[in-house]
Amino acid sequence: METYYQLNTAQITAQFSTSDSGLKEESVALLQRKFGENVLTETKQKSRWSILLAQFTDVMIIILLIAVVISFVSGEHMDAYVILFIIAGNAWMGYSQEYNAEKSVRLLQKMAPQFALVVRNNKPVRIEAAKLVPGDVILLVTGDVVPADARLIHISSFKTDEASLTGESNAIEKITEAIDAHNLVPGDQLNMVFKGTHVSNGSARAVVTAIGMQTELGKIAGLLKAGVQKTPLQKRLAVFSRQLAIVVIVICLLVFGVGLWRGMPVFLMFLTALALAVAALPEALPAVITIALARGAASMVKQKALIRKLPAVETLGSVTYICSDKTGTLTQNVMKVERLQAEQGKEHLLMHAMLLSNEVKFADEGILGDSTETALVDFVLDKALSKKTADKEFPLVAKLPFDSQRMRMSTLHKCGDTWILFVKGAPLKIVEVLASKYKEAVPGWLDKNKEWAAAGLRVLFFGYKIFDTDPGEINTAIEKEIDFLGIAAMIDPPREEVIAAIQQCKGAGIKTVMITGDQALTATAIAVSLGMIEAGHQGVKTGADLAGLSKEALGQLVENTAVYARVSPEQKLNIVKALQGNGEFVAMLGDGVNDAPSLKQSDIGIAMGITGTDVSKAAADMILLDDNFTTIVKAVKEGRKIYDNIRKFILYVLSCNLGEILTMFVASIAGLAIPLLPIHILWINLVTDGLPGLALVAEPAEDDIMNRPPRPPEENLFAGGLGVKILFTGIIIAAASLFIQWWGVRQGYDLQTQQTMVFTTLCFVQLGNALSVRSLHHSIFSSQRPASKAMWATIAGTVILQLAILYLPFFQTILKTSALDWDAMSTILMLTAATLLCIELVKFLSGRKYLQTKAVNK
């Protein structure tokens, strides 16, 4: 079946049973019932309740909820309320993020015009755009927003700006003739106009071919249904939570069974198993991670990166690919004259032709019109040539507008006692009308055209013709035997700062890929100038190359492709999916409506804050407030730092929790009394773990953080020997705790005092551990990583709190503690110092292997 752009104007009007005089009112009502309104339908929105309930499906949250139930059953109400508070805080934060994220389709509706000028019963009438139907004949003029997809049947110097839909940086010159080609992307359908794009020049009459969700804009709205992607950290924490749940259940059952086998009371062993469960759960982990991400988001805002979805903060550190749109992202989205060559002695005349031979309008808000023409005018004005002076020297007499058949434009001006015709247009079309005396020079000019076009430049030739008498009313026949004036070439230039940023990405092991709707030649030239590819690189593919590829074939193709040109929004989306299917973590950077589906599908979508559309911003996880590509590099560094610090916190909290578990487990096996009560463990997990944890996640980045490759997608949280460190540190902490309990028994202290001694030992040892884990490789005594003021303040504050619950009667009652004498406290302090030295020894032994590996890599 032929598509609309393949049909001629007679066929298109016949297919929709319409004509130049438009539809008849009686047929409109039938069509409205058949096709519905010309609106973008919203995807089904989640209810507030469903979003809220979804926050409680995480494995870690379910484990904590079970702990709440057990705490209530066993009478430990304080424990239950504290855990509930943590769960509620995290649920509210997650609910707020998700509820505010689903606005992309609604904002797409704002792009649609509210009214349209339509011909019905041979009369132009202004109607609501929602009331348009297929077959309606619409009238379009400069400044209009196209209300529906339509096939052009009559035009006059008609151009549209389709940058937000297709990524094409130039205004598109439209035609009415049928196009004999297949599988054209919207940007190549030159006889069609599309809903939501803008008319930049001329006027037109067109037959509506699609409305609402059937338009190209509607298809993009449909693509926005892509599911929310989990961040790398969320995936790793989900695995960790499941593993932790199994470990907790096994340990609790084992201890409960051993206790019953030894003849211990059932309820006592139940309390012991509960204490172990509480000890194993890192209750502070969800809160600390949330705060770490929030701090990172606040830091990124200062660097002009606004985080819309909090988990995206850490995702940046995992990115392996940055897929970027070209227009307005890697380039400035402003056409500029890049090269100029005038015939000898004709420089002044060429400048006047560039300034005066156009359709631009001067308004309060600036120069309005086609981007190519405004670039020419801006260039001349920057050379201090005044429009007012030029008009006075060459007053306009008549104008022959540009059209797609001749591909030229001419303006006639008075010049003293003579008249001068300025002509500009496509190189070959200007050559056709040059005077015969230029026959030998033409090949050289055309070679120059090829050279500049190969560099991605848009080339125009200029000519002129002088008349001694008034030529009168002018027509296309006047464009002959003209003299050559010069050549001008324009480009949407690359952003200078992007070049250095791409090199930094290479150093960090991140691949940068361009995905654009623009022409392949232009995209390749920009990619070469930015250092994304080398000249002559074959890794450039077009939408036509991708059409019909299987999922497997596309997956192979994306591995070696650096530039994609002339691709549709759906193809952009498929490229992102293919990279993700290869195990890559993908960041998508874009600013147009055409980028929205791929922004939402990517692991992290990044929109431009200044030039970006509302739709792209709503689909993104992060917005660049300064539209600066280099901001991404800063954000990647921040993301990597956050992940590093979260791993340090996990090392800290799990080694401490393992120490608590081993203490409880070995004590029960060895026949010692329960060394810790559940309230003690909860205090340690929330205060002693939580407060230093906040200082850990605020630690500055390691010096080599941007010289590392991205983390492998399959890497778990315990990679790099973290699991071994957790094991040995936990054993050291447990040994210290069991020693102090054994010493307490030998010294004749009562049970509550013994428990207080173990409680305090764990608190102080873990504070020493917090100092140690600030760096995974450098010693606590190294000058390379001195402890921050925040860490020292946190340690001091935690020590003061611990002393308060030991010596203030109010806290003694709540936390079931006893005041310790100096013998007990001095023994605890010496034991803490010895334990810290042992932990540092473990770090030293593991750090030697790390430094050796680093030296080999250098």
C-alpha positions in Angstrom: 0.0 0.0 0.0 1.3 3.4 -1.0 1.9 5.9 1.8 0.6 9.5 1.6 3.9 11.0 0.5 3.9 8.7 -2.5 0.5 9.9 -3.7 0.1 12.9 -6.0 -2.3 15.7 -5.0 -5.2 14.4 -7.1 -4.8 10.9 -5.5 -4.6 12.3 -2.0 -7.8 14.4 -2.4 -9.6 11.4 -3.9 -8.5 9.1 -1.1 -9.9 11.4 1.5 -13.0 12.4 -0.5 -12.1 16.0 -0.3 -11.1 18.9 -2.6 -9.6 22.4 -2.5 -13.0 23.6 -1.3 -12.7 21.4 1.8 -15.1 18.9 3.4 -18.8 19.5 3.6 -20.3 20.0 7.1 -22.5 16.9 6.9 -19.5 14.6 6.3 -17.5 16.2 9.1 -19.9 14.8 11.8 -19.6 11.3 10.5 -15.8 11.5 10.4 -15.6 12.8 13.9 -17.6 9.8 15.1 -15.3 7.5 13.2 -11.9 9.0 14.1 -12.6 10.8 17.4 -10.9 14.1 18.5 -7.6 15.4 17.4 -6.0 15.1 20.9 -3.2 13.0 22.4 -4.8 10.5 24.8 -3.1 10.0 28.1 -1.7 6.7 29.0 -3.4 5.1 32.0 -2.1 6.8 35.1 -1.3 4.9 38.3 -3.6 5.8 41.2 -2.0 7.4 44.2 -2.8 4.3 46.3 -1.1 2.0 43.8 2.0 4.2 43.8 2.1 4.3 47.6 1.6 0.5 48.0 4.4 -0.2 45.5 6.8 1.4 48.0 6.4 -1.6 50.3 7.3 -4.3 47.8 11.0 -3.9 48.2 12.6 -7.0 49.8 14.5 -5.0 52.5 11.2 -3.2 53.4 9.4 -6.5 53.7 12.1 -7.9 56.0 11.8 -4.7 58.2 8.0 -5.1 58.3 8.4 -8.7 59.5 10.8 -7.4 62.2 8.1 -4.9 63.2 5.5 -7.7 63.7 7.9 -9.8 65.7 8.9 -6.8 67.8 5.2 -6.1 68.7 4.6 -9.8 69.5 7.6 -10.0 71.8 6.7 -6.7 73.6 9.6 -4.7 72.1 7.3 -1.8 71.2 10.1 0.8 71.1 12.0 -1.2 68.4 8.8 -1.6 66.4 8.0 2.1 66.4 11.5 3.1 65.4 11.6 0.7 62.5 8.1 1.8 61.4 9.3 5.4 61.3 12.1 4.5 59.0 9.8 2.6 56.7 7.3 5.4 56.5 9.9 8.0 55.7 11.3 6.0 52.9 7.9 5.1 51.5 6.9 8.8 51.4 10.1 9.8 49.6 9.6 7.1 47.0 5.9 7.9 46.6 6.7 11.6 46.0 9.3 10.9 43.3 7.2 8.5 41.3 4.0 10.5 41.5 5.8 13.6 40.1 7.6 11.7 37.3 4.6 10.7 35.1 3.9 13.9 33.2 5.4 13.5 29.8 2.2 12.8 27.8 0.3 15.6 29.5 3.0 18.0 28.4 2.9 16.7 24.9 -0.7 17.9 24.8 0.5 21.4 25.5 2.5 21.4 22.3 -0.7 21.0 20.2 -2.2 24.2 18.9 -5.6 25.2 20.3 -7.1 26.5 17.0 -6.7 25.8 13.2 -7.7 27.6 10.0 -9.6 25.1 7.9 -11.6 25.2 4.6 -15.1 23.8 4.8 -17.8 24.3 2.3 -15.3 26.4 0.3 -15.0 28.9 3.2 -12.1 29.4 5.6 -13.2 29.0 9.2 -11.3 29.1 12.5 -12.1 26.0 14.6 -10.7 24.2 17.6 -7.8 22.0 16.5 -9.4 19.1 18.4 -12.3 19.2 15.9 -10.1 18.5 12.9 -10.8 15.2 11.0 -8.8 13.4 8.2 -9.7 15.0 4.9 -9.9 18.5 6.3 -8.1 21.1 4.2 -6.0 23.3 6.5 -4.4 26.7 5.7 -0.9 27.4 7.1 1.1 30.6 7.2 4.4 31.7 8.8 4.3 31.4 12.6 1.6 28.7 12.7 2.0 25.5 14.7 0.9 22.6 12.5 -2.3 21.2 14.0 -2.2 17.7 12.5 -0.2 15.5 10.1 -1.1 16.6 6.6 -0.2 16.2 2.9 0.7 19.5 1.1 -1.3 20.3 -2.0 -0.4 24.0 -2.6 2.6 25.9 -1.3 4.3 29.3 -1.6 7.9 29.5 -0.4 6.9 27.1 2.3 9.3 26.0 5.0 8.8 24.3 8.4 11.0 24.0 11.5 11.0 20.3 12.5 14.0 20.3 14.9 12.0 19.2 17.9 10.4 16.3 16.0 13.2 15.1 13.7 16.4 16.7 15.0 16.9 18.5 11.6 18.7 21.8 12.4 17.7 23.5 9.1 14.3 24.8 8.1 12.8 22.2 5.7 11.9 23.4 2.2 8.6 21.7 1.3 7.3 20.4 -2.0 3.9 19.2 -3.3 5.1 16.5 -5.8 4.8 12.8 -4.9 7.9 11.1 -3.7 8.8 7.8 -5.3 10.6 6.2 -2.4 9.9 3.7 0.4 10.3 3.7 4.2 11.2 7.4 4.5 11.5 8.8 7.9 9.4 11.9 8.7 12.4 14.2 8.0 12.6 13.0 4.4 8.9 13.2 3.7 9.2 16.7 2.1 5.5 16.9 0.9 4.2 16.3 4.5 3.8 18.5 7.5 3.6 17.1 11.0 1.6 18.0 14.1 3.5 20.2 16.6 6.1 21.5 14.2 6.3 25.2 13.2 5.9 27.1 9.9 9.0 29.2 9.5 8.3 30.7 6.1 5.6 31.1 3.4 2.1 29.7 3.2 0.4 26.4 2.3 -2.8 24.4 1.9 -2.7 20.8 3.0 -5.1 17.8 3.4 -5.1 16.3 7.0 -4.0 12.7 6.9 -3.7 11.8 10.6 -5.0 13.2 13.8 -4.4 12.6 17.5 -2.5 9.4 18.4 -2.1 8.5 14.8 0.1 11.5 14.1 3.9 11.3 14.4 3.7 13.2 17.6 1.0 10.8 18.8 3.3 7.8 18.1 5.9 9.4 20.2 3.4 9.8 23.0 2.7 6.0 22.6 6.4 5.3 22.9 6.6 7.1 26.2 4.8 4.1 27.8 8.3 2.6 28.3 8.6 1.2 31.8 10.7 2.8 34.5 14.3 1.5 34.5 15.8 0.3 37.8 19.1 2.0 38.6 22.3 -0.2 39.0 22.2 0.5 42.8 18.6 -0.6 43.0 19.4 -3.8 41.2 22.4 -4.5 43.4 20.5 -3.7 46.6 17.6 -6.0 45.5 20.1 -8.9 45.1 21.7 -8.0 48.4 18.4 -7.8 50.2 17.3 -11.3 49.0 20.7 -12.8 50.0 20.4 -11.1 53.4 16.9 -12.4 54.0 18.1 -16.0 53.4 21.1 -15.5 55.8 19.0 -14.0 58.5 16.5 -16.8 58.4 19.2 -19.5 58.4 21.0 -17.9 61.4 17.9 -17.4 63.4 16.7 -21.0 62.9 20.1 -22.3 63.7 20.5 -20.4 66.9 16.9 -21.2 67.9 17.4 -24.9 67.2 20.8 -25.1 69.1 19.2 -23.3 72.1 16.3 -25.7 72.2 18.8 -28.6 71.9 20.7 -27.3 74.9 17.4 -27.1 76.9 17.1 -23.3 76.9 13.6 -21.8 77.5 11.6 -21.4 74.3 10.7 -17.8 74.9 14.3 -16.9 75.8 15.6 -18.4 72.5 12.8 -16.7 70.6 14.1 -13.3 72.0 17.7 -14.4 71.2 16.6 -15.2 67.6 14.8 -11.8 67.4 17.9 -10.0 68.6 19.9 -11.8 65.9 17.4 -10.8 63.3 17.6 -7.2 64.4 21.4 -7.4 64.5 21.6 -8.7 60.9 19.3 -6.1 59.4 21.1 -2.8 58.5 18.1 -0.7 59.5 19.9 2.5 58.7 20.9 1.5 55.2 17.7 2.7 53.4 17.9 6.0 55.2 21.6 6.6 54.7 21.4 5.7 51.0 18.5 8.1 50.6 20.4 10.9 52.4 23.5 10.1 50.3 21.6 10.5 47.1 19.9 13.7 48.3 23.3 15.2 49.2 24.6 14.3 45.8 21.5 15.9 44.2 22.1 19.1 46.1 25.8 19.1 45.1 24.8 18.6 41.5 22.4 21.5 41.5 25.4 23.7 42.4 27.1 22.3 39.3 24.0 23.1 37.2 22.6 19.6 37.1 19.1 19.3 38.4 18.1 15.7 39.5 14.4 15.0 39.0 14.5 11.4 40.2 16.7 10.7 43.2 18.1 7.2 42.3 19.5 8.8 39.1 22.3 10.4 41.2 24.1 7.2 41.6 23.2 5.8 38.2 25.6 8.4 36.6 28.5 6.6 38.1 27.6 3.4 36.4 27.1 4.8 32.9 29.0 3.0 30.1 27.4 4.8 27.1 26.2 8.4 26.6 23.8 8.6 23.6 23.4 12.2 22.6 21.2 14.1 20.2 23.1 16.5 18.0 21.0 19.6 17.4 21.1 21.8 20.5 23.0 19.3 22.5 26.4 18.7 20.9 25.8 21.7 18.7 24.5 25.3 19.4 21.2 24.9 17.5 22.0 28.3 15.8 23.1 28.4 12.2 26.3 30.4 11.6 28.3 31.4 8.6 31.4 29.2 8.8 33.1 30.0 5.5 32.8 32.8 2.9 34.5 33.3 -0.5 33.7 36.3 -2.7 34.7 36.9 -6.3 37.7 39.2 -6.4 36.6 42.8 -5.8 33.0 41.8 -5.0 33.2 41.4 -1.2 31.1 44.5 -0.5 28.4 43.5 -3.0 28.3 40.0 -1.6 27.7 41.4 1.9 24.7 43.4 0.6 23.3 40.4 -1.2 23.5 38.3 2.0 21.8 41.1 4.0 19.0 42.1 1.6 18.1 39.1 -0.5 15.9 37.2 2.0 12.5 36.9 3.7 13.6 37.7 7.2 11.7 40.1 9.5 13.2 42.5 12.0 11.2 42.5 15.3 11.6 43.6 18.9 12.6 40.0 19.9 15.2 39.8 17.2 15.6 38.6 13.6 12.8 36.2 12.6 12.8 33.8 9.6 14.5 30.8 8.1 17.6 29.8 10.1 19.9 29.9 7.0 18.8 33.4 6.1 19.0 34.7 9.7 22.6 33.3 9.8 23.5 35.3 6.7 22.0 38.5 8.1 23.6 38.1 11.5 27.0 37.5 9.9 26.8 40.7 7.9 25.4 42.8 10.8 28.4 41.6 12.9 30.6 43.1 10.2 29.1 46.5 11.1 27.1 46.8 7.9 23.8 48.6 8.8 20.5 47.3 7.5 19.2 50.9 7.3 22.2 52.0 5.3 22.0 49.0 3.0 18.3 49.6 2.3 19.1 53.2 1.4 21.9 52.2 -0.9 19.9 49.3 -2.5 16.2 49.9 -2.0 14.0 46.9 -2.7 11.9 47.0 -5.9 10.6 43.5 -6.3 11.1 39.9 -5.1 11.0 36.4 -6.6 10.4 34.0 -3.7 12.4 30.8 -3.3 10.6 27.7 -4.6 11.6 24.0 -4.6 11.6 23.7 -8.4 14.1 26.4 -9.3 15.8 26.3 -5.8 16.7 30.0 -6.2 15.5 33.3 -4.8 15.9 36.7 -6.4 15.4 40.3 -5.3 15.5 43.4 -7.5 17.0 46.6 -6.1 17.5 50.2 -7.3 21.2 51.1 -7.4 21.8 54.7 -8.3 20.8 55.0 -12.0 20.8 51.3 -12.5 18.9 48.2 -11.2 20.6 45.2 -9.7 19.2 41.6 -9.3 20.6 39.6 -6.4 20.2 35.8 -6.9 21.0 33.1 -4.3 20.3 29.4 -4.3 21.6 25.8 -4.5 25.0 25.6 -6.2 23.9 23.6 -9.2 20.9 25.8 -9.8 22.9 29.0 -9.7 25.5 27.4 -12.1 22.6 26.7 -14.5 21.9 30.5 -15.0 25.5 31.8 -15.0 26.8 33.8 -18.0 28.8 31.7 -20.5 32.0 33.5 -19.6 32.2 31.5 -16.4 32.3 28.1 -18.1 36.0 27.5 -17.2 35.6 28.6 -13.6 32.5 26.5 -12.8 34.4 23.2 -12.0 36.5 24.9 -9.4 33.5 26.4 -7.7 31.7 23.1 -7.7 34.8 21.4 -6.3 34.7 24.0 -3.5 31.1 23.2 -2.9 31.9 19.4 -2.6 34.7 20.1 -0.2 32.6 22.3 2.0 29.6 20.0 1.9 31.8 17.1 2.9 32.6 19.1 6.0 28.9 19.2 6.9 28.4 22.7 5.7 25.3 24.0 3.9 26.5 25.8 0.8 24.8 28.6 -1.1 26.0 30.3 -4.3 25.3 34.0 -5.0 25.0 35.9 -8.3 23.9 39.3 -9.6 22.8 41.0 -12.7 22.8 44.7 -13.5 20.2 46.4 -15.7 20.6 49.8 -17.2 16.8 50.3 -17.6 14.0 49.2 -15.3 13.2 45.6 -16.1 9.6 46.2 -15.0 7.6 43.3 -13.5 10.0 40.4 -13.0 9.6 36.7 -13.3 11.8 33.6 -13.4 12.9 34.4 -17.0 15.0 37.2 -15.7 17.3 34.7 -13.9 19.8 34.2 -16.8 23.2 35.3 -17.8 24.0 36.4 -14.3 27.4 37.2 -12.9 29.0 35.1 -10.2 29.2 36.8 -6.8 30.5 34.3 -4.2 29.9 31.3 -2.0 28.7 31.2 1.7 28.6 28.1 3.8 26.8 27.6 7.1 26.7 25.1 9.9 25.1 24.6 13.3 28.5 24.7 15.0 29.6 22.3 17.7 29.8 23.5 21.3 33.5 24.1 22.1 33.3 22.8 25.6 31.9 19.4 24.4 35.3 18.4 22.8 37.1 18.4 26.1 34.2 16.7 27.8 34.1 13.8 25.3 37.9 13.3 25.9 37.2 13.1 29.6 34.5 10.5 29.0 37.0 8.4 27.0 39.4 8.6 29.9 36.7 7.4 32.2 35.9 4.5 29.9 32.6 5.9 28.7 31.6 5.7 25.0 29.9 8.7 23.5 27.4 8.1 20.6 25.5 10.6 18.5 21.9 9.8 17.5 20.3 12.4 15.4 17.5 13.0 12.8 19.9 15.2 10.8 21.7 14.3 7.5 24.5 11.7 7.7 27.1 14.0 6.1 26.4 16.8 8.7 26.3 14.3 11.6 29.6 12.8 10.5 31.3 16.1 10.1 30.2 17.2 13.6 31.3 13.9 15.1 34.8 14.3 13.6 35.1 17.8 14.8 34.1 16.8 18.3 36.6 13.9 18.4 33.9 11.2 18.6 35.2 9.5 15.5 38.2 9.7 13.2 37.9 11.0 9.7 36.9 8.2 7.3 35.4 6.2 10.2 32.9 3.6 8.9 30.8 3.5 12.1 28.1 5.8 10.8 24.6 4.4 10.1 21.4 5.9 8.9 17.8 5.2 9.6 17.5 3.3 6.3 20.4 1.1 7.4 18.5 0.2 10.6 15.1 -0.4 8.9 14.1 -4.0 9.0 17.0 -5.2 11.2 16.2 -7.9 13.7 16.7 -7.4 17.4 19.8 -9.6 17.3 21.3 -7.9 14.2 20.7 -4.4 15.8 22.4 -5.7 19.0 25.5 -6.5 17.0 25.4 -3.3 15.0 25.3 -1.0 18.0 28.6 -2.4 19.3 30.6 -0.7 16.6 28.5 2.3 15.6 29.4 5.8 16.9 27.0 8.0 14.8 23.4 7.4 13.8 21.8 9.8 11.3 18.4 10.3 9.9 16.8 8.1 12.5 13.2 8.3 13.8 12.2 8.6 17.4 11.3 4.8 17.4 14.7 3.9 16.0 16.4 6.0 18.7 14.4 4.1 21.3 15.4 0.8 19.7 19.1 1.8 19.8 18.9 2.5 23.5 17.1 -0.9 24.1 19.8 -2.7 22.0 22.6 -1.2 24.1 20.8 -2.2 27.3 20.3 -5.7 25.8 24.1 -5.9 25.5 24.4 -5.2 29.2 25.3 -1.5 28.9 24.1 1.3 31.2 22.9 4.0 28.9 22.5 7.7 29.5 20.5 9.5 26.8 21.0 13.2 26.3 18.4 15.2 24.2 16.3 18.3 24.0 13.5 17.7 21.5 10.1 15.9 21.5 11.7 13.2 19.3 14.1 12.4 22.2 11.5 11.9 24.9 10.8 8.1 24.4 14.5 7.2 24.4 15.1 9.6 27.4 12.5 7.6 29.4 13.8 4.2 28.3 17.4 4.9 29.1 18.9 4.1 32.4 19.3 7.8 33.0 17.6 10.4 30.7 19.3 13.9 30.6 17.4 16.9 29.1 18.6 20.4 28.2 17.3 23.0 30.7 17.4 26.0 28.4 16.7 24.8 24.9 14.9 21.6 25.9 11.2 21.1 25.4 8.8 20.6 28.3 8.3 17.0 27.1 12.0 16.1 27.1 12.4 17.6 30.6 9.4 15.6 31.9 10.8 12.3 30.5 14.3 12.9 31.9 15.9 12.0 35.2 18.3 14.9 35.1 18.2 18.3 33.6 21.3 20.3 32.6 20.4 23.9 33.8 23.2 25.4 31.7 22.8 23.1 28.6 26.5 22.3 29.0 27.6 18.8 28.0 30.6 19.1 30.4 28.2 19.2 33.3 27.5 15.5 32.6 31.2 14.7 33.3 31.0 16.5 36.6 27.8 14.6 37.4 29.4 11.3 36.5 32.2 12.0 39.0 29.7 12.9 41.7 27.8 9.6 40.9 31.0 7.6 41.2 31.8 9.2 44.5 28.4 8.5 45.9 28.6 4.8 44.9 32.1 4.6 46.4 30.8 6.1 49.7 27.8 3.9 49.8 30.1 0.9 49.4 32.2 2.3 52.3 29.1 2.5 54.4 28.1 -1.0 53.5 31.5 -2.2 54.5 31.1 -0.3 57.8 27.6 -1.4 58.6 27.8 -5.0 57.6 31.1 -5.6 59.3 29.6 -4.2 62.4 26.4 -6.2 62.0 28.4 -9.3 61.4 30.3 -8.6 64.6 27.0 -8.4 66.5 25.7 -11.6 64.9 28.8 -13.6 65.7 28.8 -12.2 69.3 25.2 -13.3 69.8 25.8 -16.7 68.1 29.1 -17.6 69.8 27.8 -16.5 73.2 24.7 -18.8 72.9 26.9 -21.7 71.7 29.5 -21.1 74.5 26.8 -21.0 77.2 27.2 -17.3 78.0 24.3 -15.1 78.8 22.6 -13.1 76.0 25.3 -10.3 75.5 22.9 -7.8 73.9 19.2 -6.9 74.1 17.3 -6.0 71.0 17.1 -2.4 72.0 20.9 -2.2 72.3 21.3 -3.6 68.8 18.7 -1.3 67.4 20.5 1.7 69.0 23.8 0.5 67.5 22.3 0.0 64.1 20.5 3.3 64.0 22.7 5.7 66.0 26.2 4.2 66.1 25.9 3.0 62.5 23.7 5.8 61.2 25.4 8.9 62.3 29.0 8.0 61.2 27.3 6.6 58.1 26.1 10.2 57.3 29.6 11.4 57.5 30.9 8.6 55.3 28.6 9.4 52.5 29.8 13.0 52.6 33.4 12.0 52.1 35.2 13.7 49.1 36.0 11.6 46.0 39.2 9.6 45.7 41.9 11.1 43.5 41.7 8.5 40.8 38.0 8.1 40.5 37.7 9.4 36.9 40.6 7.3 35.7 38.7 4.1 36.4 36.6 2.2 33.9 32.8 2.1 34.5 31.8 -0.6 37.0 30.9 -3.8 35.1 27.1 -4.2 34.9 27.3 -7.6 36.6 29.5 -6.4 39.5 28.0 -6.9 42.9 28.2 -4.7 45.9 31.0 -6.9 47.4 33.4 -6.8 44.4 37.0 -5.8 44.9 37.5 -7.8 48.1 34.8 -6.0 50.1 33.3 -9.3 51.2 36.6 -10.5 52.6 37.1 -7.3 54.5 33.6 -7.5 56.0 34.2 -11.1 57.1 37.6 -10.4 58.8 36.5 -7.1 60.4 33.3 -8.7 61.7 35.4 -11.5 63.3 37.7 -8.9 64.9 34.7 -6.9 66.3 33.0 -10.1 67.6 36.3 -11.2 69.3 36.5 -7.9 71.1 32.9 -8.1 72.3 33.2 -11.7 73.5 36.4 -10.9 75.3 34.8 -8.0 77.2 31.9 -10.2 78.2 34.2 -13.0 79.4 36.3 -10.4 81.3 33.1 -9.0 82.9 32.0 -12.5 84.0 35.5 -13.1 85.5 35.3 -9.7 87.3 31.9 -10.6 88.8 29.8 -7.9 87.1 26.0 -8.6 87.0 24.2 -9.5 83.8 22.9 -5.9 83.0 26.4 -4.5 83.5 27.9 -7.2 81.3 25.4 -6.4 78.6 26.2 -2.7 79.0 30.0 -3.4 78.6 29.4 -5.4 75.4 27.0 -2.6 74.2 29.6 0.1 74.8 32.5 -1.9 73.4 30.6 -2.5 70.2 29.8 1.3 70.0 33.4 2.4 70.5 34.9 -0.3 68.2 32.5 0.6 65.4 33.4 4.3 65.7 37.0 3.3 65.2 35.9 1.2 62.2 34.2 4.3 60.8 37.5 6.1 60.8 39.2 3.1 59.1 36.7 2.6 56.2 36.9 6.2 55.1 39.4 4.9 52.6 39.4 1.3 51.3 43.1 1.3 50.7 44.9 4.2 52.6 45.7 3.9 56.3 43.9 5.8 59.0 47.3 7.4 59.8 48.0 8.4 56.1 48.1 12.1 55.3 46.5 11.4 51.9 43.1 10.9 53.5 42.8 13.0 56.7 39.5 12.6 58.5 37.0 15.4 57.8 35.6 17.7 60.4 32.2 16.1 59.8 33.6 12.7 60.8 35.3 13.9 63.9 32.1 15.8 64.9 30.0 12.7 64.3 32.3 10.5 66.4 32.3 13.1 69.2 28.6 13.4 69.2 28.1 9.6 69.2 30.5 9.2 72.1 28.6 11.8 74.1 25.3 10.1 73.4 26.7 6.8 74.4 28.0 8.2 77.7 24.5 9.8 78.3 22.7 6.5 78.0 25.3 5.0 80.4 25.2 7.6 83.2 21.8 9.4 82.9 19.0 7.6 84.8 16.3 8.5 82.2 18.2 6.8 79.4 19.3 3.9 81.7 15.7 3.0 82.2 14.8 3.2 78.5 17.8 1.3 77.1 18.3 -1.0 80.1 21.9 0.0 80.9 24.1 0.4 84.0 26.8 3.0 84.8 30.3 1.6 84.2 33.2 2.0 86.7 36.6 3.2 85.6 38.1 -0.4 85.5 35.4 -1.4 83.0 35.7 1.8 80.9 39.5 1.8 80.7 39.5 -1.9 79.6 37.0 -1.0 76.9 39.1 1.9 75.6 42.3 -0.3 75.5 40.4 -3.0 73.7 39.0 -0.5 71.2 42.5 0.7 70.3 43.8 -2.8 69.9 40.8 -3.7 67.7 41.4 -0.7 65.5 45.0 -1.7 64.9 43.8 -5.2 63.8 41.3 -3.7 61.4 44.0 -1.5 59.9 46.2 -4.6 59.5 43.5 -6.3 57.4 43.3 -3.1 55.3 47.1 -3.0 54.9 47.3 -6.6 53.7 44.4 -6.2 51.2 45.7 -2.7 50.1 49.0 -4.1 49.1 47.3 -6.2 46.4 45.3 -3.2 45.3 48.4 -1.0 44.9 50.2 -3.7 43.0 47.3 -4.1 40.6 47.1 -0.3 40.1 50.9 -0.1 39.4 50.5 -2.9 36.7 47.6 -1.0 35.1 49.7 2.2 34.9 
